[in-house]
Amino acid sequence: QVQLVESGGGLVRPGGSLRLSCAASGSTLSFRRYTMSWYRQAPGKERELVAGISSTGGSTNYADSVKDRFTISRDNAKNTVYLQMNSLKPEDTAVYYCNAFRLIDYWGQGTQVTVSS
């Protein structure tokens, strides 16, 4: 079993920045074996993939809507994945979820990000 806890969400003005963190824990966790991703879900919309990072951190992928603005990274020594979000837009407003995948999916509880003036 893997537990994921997100933090770092909040209210920010357009053009601002936030850094989300997701800390993983679990008695059988081998964090470095998991592919980690960030998803988001806005009101009335389906959950969508924002960014993903391979188990070693050597490969990343991003939704077109966040390329060149968001950066995903991981620290396997700290069992943590990050999402640095710059140049935030109102359309980035959503609940952001951390996902860990190795054979099955694990999800965090989500953290709210609101971009508004």
HELIX and SHEET records of a PDB file:
HELIX    1   1 PHE A   31  ARG A   33  5                                   3    
HELIX    2   2 PRO A   90  ASP A   92  5                                   3    
SHEET    1   A 4 GLN A   3  SER A   7  0                                        
SHEET    2   A 4 LEU A  18  SER A  25 -1                                        
SHEET    3   A 4 THR A  80  MET A  85 -1                                        
SHEET    4   A 4 PHE A  70  ASP A  75 -1                                        
SHEET    1   B 6 GLY A  10  VAL A  12  0                                        
SHEET    2   B 6 THR A 111  VAL A 115  1                                        
SHEET    3   B 6 ALA A  94  PHE A 101 -1                                        
SHEET    4   B 6 THR A  35  GLN A  41 -1                                        
SHEET    5   B 6 GLU A  48  ILE A  53 -1                                        
SHEET    6   B 6 THR A  60  TYR A  62 -1                                        
SHEET    1   C 4 GLY A  10  VAL A  12  0                                        
SHEET    2   C 4 THR A 111  VAL A 115  1                                        
SHEET    3   C 4 ALA A  94  PHE A 101 -1                                        
SHEET    4   C 4 ASP A 105  TRP A 107 -1                                        
END                                                                             
